[in-house]
Amino acid sequence: MKPQMITVGSGDDARDIALLHQPGSTPGIVWMQGFMSDMVSTKAAALADWAETSGAELTRFDYSGHGQSGGAFRDGTISRWLEESVAVFDRNTQGPQIVVGSSMGGYLAMLLERRIADPRRVAGLVLIAPAWDMTEALMWAEFPEDVRAQLMSDGVWMRPSQYGEPYPITRGLIEDGRGHLLGDAPWRPNCPVRIIHGRLDPDVPFAHGAALVDKAFDQDVRLIEVPDGEHRLSRPEDIALLIATIEALRADVAG
């Protein structure tokens, strides 16, 4: 399937965002991938196959600097990627949607739910190892002093990765992220939320995702623990759990 391109931003800040849309029934699904992932990754492809079989609407896209979208990864910030997420949601979906986000995508899904003007449009959230407040809690707070100093002086640090080549973490990403922190304040989503998190996750600790249940006290937020699961949760059994969770939530919100 050839992606559709939309332009987000203007002038020197304009970037072309690639998206794939499969028409179908609502509540539809909007997929939001993680940091340095793309819309054709294992989980996203599995959702596309499921949507084709089930007849559900599915929208997925690449943030700028990711996959088939334009823009440079080093220019990426939470503000830019959230702006792109809201643009895709507003322009390319109609009716109620369940937003499914993995890792950083889970964090952006939480921010998107607060940003959409009509609360009825976000019918539910499914968050996979949600990396909420990631730039502060999972990056800056965990960086040793020498890395912090390099970020402040050079503006960038090449972070080693167990998944491939080192990748840039920029001062701009960290500083911009401080404008989007959920912090210790209560979290009151206007929709049901399901959190799927692996107990053995080395990248986003299980306790970090589980803390959202306490932040959303008295809200319909449920944690689904995967005892032997790590961060990616892309095994066949993990994908089966994800699809079952989406199907159950779709049935609940459809009434």
C-alpha positions in Angstrom: 0.0 0.0 0.0 1.4 3.4 -1.0 1.4 5.9 1.8 -0.6 9.1 1.7 1.4 12.3 2.5 0.1 15.3 4.4 2.1 18.4 5.3 2.3 19.6 8.9 3.7 23.0 9.8 4.6 25.8 7.5 7.5 27.5 5.9 10.9 26.2 7.1 9.1 24.1 9.7 6.9 22.2 7.2 7.4 18.4 7.0 5.7 15.7 5.0 4.1 13.0 7.1 3.5 9.6 5.6 0.3 7.7 6.6 -1.6 4.5 5.8 -5.3 4.4 6.1 -7.5 1.4 5.9 -11.2 2.3 5.8 -13.6 0.3 7.9 -16.0 0.2 10.9 -15.7 2.4 14.0 -14.5 2.6 16.6 -11.5 2.8 14.5 -7.9 2.2 15.5 -5.1 4.8 15.4 -1.6 3.3 15.8 1.2 5.3 17.3 4.6 3.6 17.3 7.6 4.2 19.6 10.8 6.2 19.4 12.8 5.3 16.3 10.1 2.8 15.2 7.8 3.0 12.1 4.3 2.3 10.9 5.3 -1.0 9.3 6.9 -2.6 12.3 5.9 -6.1 13.6 3.0 -4.9 15.8 1.7 -2.4 13.3 1.8 -5.0 10.5 -0.1 -7.4 12.7 -2.7 -4.8 13.4 -3.1 -4.1 9.7 -3.7 -7.8 9.0 -6.3 -7.9 11.9 -8.0 -4.8 10.6 -8.3 -6.2 7.1 -9.9 -9.4 8.5 -12.1 -7.8 11.1 -13.2 -4.8 8.9 -12.1 -2.3 11.4 -10.7 1.1 10.4 -7.0 1.5 10.9 -4.8 4.6 10.6 -1.0 4.5 11.1 1.7 7.0 10.3 5.4 7.9 10.8 6.5 10.8 12.9 8.9 13.2 11.2 12.4 11.8 11.0 10.9 8.3 11.2 10.1 5.7 8.5 8.8 7.2 5.3 8.1 10.7 6.6 10.2 13.8 5.9 12.2 15.8 8.4 15.3 15.0 10.3 15.2 12.8 13.4 17.6 15.2 15.3 14.9 17.9 14.9 12.3 15.8 16.6 10.7 16.9 19.9 7.6 15.9 21.8 5.9 19.1 20.6 6.6 18.3 16.9 5.6 14.7 17.1 2.4 15.6 19.1 1.5 18.3 16.5 1.9 15.6 13.8 -0.2 13.1 15.7 -3.0 15.6 16.2 -2.9 16.6 12.6 -3.2 13.0 11.4 -6.0 12.3 13.9 -8.0 15.4 13.0 -7.6 15.3 9.2 -7.7 11.6 8.5 -10.1 10.0 11.0 -13.8 10.5 11.6 -15.9 9.2 14.5 -14.7 7.5 17.6 -11.2 6.1 17.6 -9.2 3.9 20.0 -5.6 5.1 20.1 -3.1 2.4 20.5 0.4 3.6 21.5 3.6 1.7 22.1 6.4 3.1 24.4 6.8 6.8 23.3 3.7 6.3 21.2 1.8 5.5 24.5 3.0 8.8 26.0 2.0 10.7 22.8 -1.4 9.0 22.9 -1.9 10.2 26.4 -1.0 13.8 25.3 -3.2 13.5 22.2 -6.2 12.5 24.3 -5.9 15.7 26.3 -5.4 17.8 23.1 -8.4 16.7 21.0 -11.2 19.2 21.3 -14.1 16.7 21.2 -13.5 14.1 24.0 -15.9 11.7 22.3 -13.5 11.3 19.4 -11.0 9.4 21.6 -13.1 6.4 22.7 -10.3 4.5 24.4 -6.5 4.2 24.9 -4.4 1.0 24.7 -0.9 1.8 26.0 1.9 -0.7 25.5 4.8 -0.1 28.0 3.9 3.6 28.0 7.0 5.8 28.3 5.2 8.8 29.9 7.4 11.7 30.9 10.2 9.8 29.1 12.5 12.8 28.4 12.7 13.6 32.1 12.0 10.4 34.0 13.6 7.9 31.6 16.3 10.0 30.0 17.5 13.1 31.9 17.0 11.6 35.4 18.9 8.5 34.4 21.8 10.1 32.6 25.2 10.3 34.4 26.6 13.8 35.0 29.1 13.5 32.1 26.3 12.8 29.6 24.2 15.7 31.0 27.2 18.0 30.6 27.8 16.9 27.0 24.1 17.5 26.2 24.3 21.0 27.6 27.6 21.9 25.9 27.3 20.1 22.5 23.5 19.9 22.2 23.6 16.2 21.4 24.7 12.8 22.8 24.9 9.6 20.8 23.1 7.0 22.9 24.2 3.4 22.5 21.4 1.0 21.6 20.9 -2.8 22.1 18.7 -2.7 18.9 21.2 -1.2 16.5 23.5 1.8 15.9 23.8 4.6 18.5 21.2 7.3 18.0 21.1 11.0 18.9 19.5 12.4 22.0 19.4 16.2 21.7 19.2 19.0 24.2 16.2 20.3 22.3 14.3 17.0 22.9 15.0 17.2 26.6 14.2 20.8 27.1 11.1 20.7 25.0 9.8 17.6 26.8 9.6 19.7 30.1 6.6 21.4 28.6 4.7 18.2 28.4 5.3 16.5 31.7 2.4 14.8 33.5 4.5 14.7 36.7 2.8 13.9 40.0 -0.6 15.5 39.1 -3.6 13.2 38.8 -4.3 11.8 35.4 -8.0 12.0 34.4 -8.5 10.5 30.9 -12.0 11.0 29.4 -12.1 7.4 28.2 -11.3 3.8 29.3 -7.6 2.9 29.3 -5.9 -0.5 29.1 -2.1 -0.7 29.8 -0.1 -3.8 28.7 3.3 -4.0 30.2 6.0 -6.6 30.5 7.3 -7.4 33.9 10.8 -7.8 32.5 10.9 -4.6 30.5 14.5 -3.2 30.7 13.7 0.1 28.9 10.5 1.3 30.5 10.3 -0.3 33.9 7.1 -2.1 34.8 6.6 0.1 37.8 6.6 3.2 35.6 3.6 1.9 33.6 1.9 0.5 36.7 2.1 4.0 38.3 -0.5 5.3 35.9 -3.1 3.2 37.6 -2.5 5.2 40.8 -2.3 8.5 38.9 -5.7 7.8 37.4 -7.4 6.9 40.7 -11.1 6.2 40.3 -10.9 6.1 36.5 -11.4 3.1 34.2 -7.7 2.3 33.9 -6.6 -1.3 34.0 -3.1 -2.8 34.0 -2.5 -6.1 32.1 0.8 -7.6 33.2 2.8 -9.9 31.0 5.0 -11.8 33.5 7.7 -12.9 31.0 7.3 -9.9 28.7 10.1 -7.5 27.8 9.9 -4.1 26.1 8.9 -4.8 22.5 6.1 -7.3 23.2 6.1 -8.4 19.6 6.0 -12.2 20.2 3.0 -14.0 18.7 1.5 -14.4 22.2 2.0 -10.7 22.9 0.3 -9.7 19.6 -2.6 -12.0 20.4 -3.0 -10.3 23.8 -2.9 -6.9 22.1 -5.5 -7.8 19.6 -7.7 -9.4 22.2 -7.4 -6.3 24.4 -8.4 -4.0 21.4 -11.3 -6.2 20.5 -12.7 -6.2 24.1 -12.3 -2.5 24.4 -14.0 -1.9 21.0 -16.9 -4.0 22.1 -17.1 -2.1 25.4 -17.1 1.4 23.9 -19.4 0.4 21.1 -22.0 -0.4 23.7 
